[in-house]
Amino acid sequence: MGYITNVATNKNRILNHIGMIKQKAILLDASVTKNEECLCRSGHIELQLTDKCTLNCTNCHFRGLGDHTFSFEWLDNIVKFIRPSAITLAGGGEPTVYSRFNDAVLKLAEIPRLKLGLITNGTLIPKGEWVKHISWIRVSVYSVENGMYSGRVHQFLDVVLNNIQWYLRESNIPNVGIHFLFYRKNMSDILSFSKRMYLRFKDDKENFGKVHIQFKPAFIMARPTRLTPELHKENTELLPDYSQIRSVLTEFDDEFSKDKNFKVFLQTQSNFSLFDQLANGYLDELINITKVRNFPLIKKNKKNRCYVCLAYQLIDPNGFIYPCLTLAEHRLKEFSLGH
């Protein structure tokens, strides 16, 4: 998979941390800091509180894994022993359906100088003081397809948009991201979605700058060592084609000529440049990722080695710790670092 090709076999993934490691080692050896505990802290952790979800997305990588839930008592181990610098609460399932979500955030907030973020589908807002401890939030928005919103009633879309507005105007969370997943069947929604977000918030001068839109192509999840022609075909049919991408760019150019502020908004507060990248070859990269012959570790070449960076970790609802999202999505205990 792309993770193997671009990350795991790239030793710079590890080497680019050596400077930081050496600097911390010098400070510790010289005892020139009063905050030695901070120097030894882990980096970024993604914590999946539950596999339960309010939606039923067909292309969800975690769909059908069950209703596993992270034990509240295990949070003490994160606070006392792991003490990360940053935590992202994500899925798995939908983190806000965790029965003790507010208590969990307050518990994690005991970690000094912690940056805490939330990735949510935005279908509900738990009660409590948890929002005071969130540094950023990203709300996923999907398309209405065949009268359904991600496998549920289409009215969920209005609920999500209203909740985004609440996060933006009432929660005091510094940064509010909006994540739009696109694929071949909903490419025509990209422009209308972008305009809808822009028009909904552009007159809110106080909060408009907090908004950021992330466009993300849908992708078939696969174990790198188990690529099949059938899976590659499925991935190719899910991703958009070049004609659709060019059409999206043409439609946006037309809108940009009518409203320059809309253009500035997308250029500064979104990853809209992704569509130019897709049109200029990145789509081929996504398509080729699942080609069996492109998997590098099947080559008889001893130079292909994997490297693991522990600056980032993921903890699943069963309590297993993985070094990266790719491995965690498969829930294989042999890929975990421990429990």
N, C-alpha and C positions, 0 to 999 in steps of 0.2 A: 504494500500500500504506500501511499504518499508519505506516511509517517516514517516508514522504513527507509524509503528512498532519500528523503530530504532531511530527516532528523536523526534517526537512530544510528545511521552509518556515517554521520557527520561528526567527527571528533571535536570540531569547534563548538558543538553544543555543550561540551564539557569544558574545553579549554578557555572559552570566553568567561568562565567564572574563576579562573586561577588567580587573576589579579586581586579580586575581591577576597578570595580565601587567604592569600598570602598577607594582604593588608590586615585582615582580622587576626591572623596568627601572630604578626609582629606586635600588634596592640596588646594581645593577651600575654605574650611572653614578656613584654616590657612593663605590664601592669600600669599603663598610662591612662587607663580609663576606669571610672568608677562604675561603669555599666557593663561589666564583663558578661553578665547573663544575656544581655541584648545581642552581643556579638555571636553568641552560640545558638541563637534562635533559628528555627527552620524558616524557609521562605514562604511560598504561597501554597495554600491547601484548598482544594475543592472538596467540600463536604456535601455528600448526598444524604439528606435526612430520611428520605422515604422513596419507595417505588410507586406509591399511590399517586393517582393523578385525576384531575377533574375533566381532562380531555381524553380523546382516543385517536391520536394522530396515526395514520397508517404508516408513515415513514419514520416514526420514532425509533431510535436505536435501542431504547430500553423497554419497548412495548412487549408485554407478555412475560416480564421477568417475575411477576408476583407482587405481593404486598409487603415486602420486607420494610422494616422500620429501624432506624438507628436508635439504640438504647440511650435514653437520656443520661444514664449514669456514666456512659462512656465519654460524655463531654468533659468530665473531670480530668480524664487523661489528656485531652487536648489542651485544656487550660493549664494543667500542672506540669506536663512533661514535654509536649510538642511545642507549645507556645509560638505558633507561627506569626509572621509579620502581617500576613494577609489571609483572609478566608473568603471564598466565594461559596455561598449557599446555592446549590443548583440541583438538577435532576440527573440521574434517576427519574423519579416522578416529579410532582410539583411540590417544592419545599414548603409552601405556605399551608398545605393541608396537614403538615405534621402536627399532631395533637397538642404539643407543648411548644409551638413555634416561638411565641413571645418569650417564654422562659429560656428556650435554647439560645436565643439571641442575647438575652441579658446575661446568661452564663458565659457565653463566649466573649462578651464585652468586658469581662473581668481581666482579659489578657491586656497588659499595658501596651499602648500605642498601636493597637490592632486596627487595620483597615478591613472593614467588613462590607462585602457586596452581595447582591441578590440577583439571581436570574430566575424569572417567574413567567408563567403564562398569563398572569394578570387577571385571572378569572375571579379572584377573591382577595380581600385585604384583611389579614388577621387583626384582631383588636390588641391593644397594648401599647407599650412604650418602645417597642422594638425599632420603630422608624428613626428614633433619635440616634441610633448607633449604626445606621447604614450609611456608608460613604458614597455608594453608587447602586443603581438598580437598572436592570435591563429587562424589558417586557417583550415577550415574543408575540408577534401578531401574525395570524395566518389568513388564508383566503377562504371565503365562503364558496363551497363547491357542491353542486347538486343540492342546494338548499341547506347544506350542513356546514357547521363550523368545526373543523377538526373532529369529526365524528359525533358532534353534539348539535343542539339546536342553533340556528343561525343567530339568534339573539345574543349569544355569547360574545359576538364581535362588538356589539354596542357596550356590553358590560366591560370588556377589556379597554375600549377607548375611553370610557368614562373613568376607569380606574387609573389609566395613564394620566389623565387630566388631574385627578386627585393627587397622584404622586408628584406631579409637576408643580401644582399650586398650593397644596396643603401640607405636604409631608416634610418640607424643608430638606429633603435629600438633595445633595449638591449637584448630582449628575443623573439624568434620566435618559437611558438608552432605549431605543425601539428597534427590535430585531424582526426583519421580514424575511421569511424563508421562501425562496422562489424555485420553481421547477417548470418543466415544459408546459404543463397545463395551466399555469397561472401567470405566465409572462405578461399577459395583457393587463394584469392588475397592478403592475409595478408603478406605472405613471399615476394612475388614479389613487393608489395608496399614498404615494409621495405628496401629491397635491392635497390630499385630505389632511395629512399631518401638518403640512405647511399652513394651510388656510385655517386649521383649527387653532393653531397656537401663535401665528405670526403677530397678532395684535397684543399679545401678552408681553409687553416690553420687559417686564421684570423677570420673567422666567423662560422666555424663548431661547435664550442662550444656553440653557441646560440641556436642550433636546439634542440627541444624536441618533441618526438612523443607521443601522447596520444591515446591509443587504447580504444575504448569505445563500449560496446555491445548495439545494438539497443534494444529499449524497448517500449512496448505498453503503452501509457499514459492512465490513468484511474483515475476517482474520487474514493478515498478510500471507500466512502459510496455507490458506485454503481458498485461494482464488479459483473460480470456475468460469468457463465460457458463458454459462447461464447467468451468473451474477454480473458479468461484464455487460451482457446484453441488457439486463435490467437497469444497470447504472446508465448506460448510453441512452436508453429510452426515457429515463427520468430527467436527465439534464436537458436544458434547452439546446436548440441547434443554432448555427451561425446566423441564419436568416432571422430568427426571433431576436437575437441580440442586436443585430443591425437595425431591426425595426424599432426596438426600444430606444436606441440611441437617436434615431431619426425623430421619434416622437418627442423625446426630451429636448432636442435642439429646437424644435418648433415651439415648445412651451417656453424655453429660455428666451427666445426672441420676443415673446410677449411679456415676460415678467423677469427682468434681470435680477430682482431680489430673490426669486425662487431659485435661480441658478446659483447665486452666492450662497444661499442656504444649503443646497445640496453639496456644493464644493467644499464648504467649511464645516458642515455639521452632519456629514454622512460619508460613507465609503463609496460614493457613486462612481469613482474612478475604476471600480472593479469591473464595470461593464466594458470599459475600454480595454482593460486587461484581458477579459474574456474574448473580445473581438480580435485581439492581437496575439492569440495563441494559447492563452491560459485555459480555454475550454478544451483544447486538445490534451493538455496536461491532465485535467480532471478525468477525461475519458480514458486516457491511457493508464491511469493509476490502477485500474482493476484488470488490465490485461495480464493474463497469467505469465506470458513470456517477459513481462517487464519487472517481475519480482526479482530483485537483485540477489537475494540469498540463495536462490536455487542454482546460481552460477558456481562453477567449480573454481572459485577465486578466493584464496585465503585472505585477501585484503579486505573483503567485506566483513567487517566486524560491527557489532552493535555497542553503542555507548548509552549509559543511563545517567541522567542528571537528577539529583535529588533536591534541586532547588524548587521543584514543583511536585506535589503529591496529591493523590485523590483518595478519599476514604468513602467507600460505598456503604449502603444501609446495613450491610452485614458486618461492618466493622473492619473489612480488609483494606489494607493500604496498598495502592498501586503507584508506580512512578510516573504514569502518564494516563491520559484519558483513553487513548486507543486500547490499551490493555485492560483497563477497568470496564470498558463497555462489554467485554466478553465474559466478565465475571469468572475467570479461571483462577483458582486459588494458587496454582503453580506460578502464575505471573505476579502474584502479590509479594510485597516486601514483608508482610507480617500481619498480625491482627491486633 
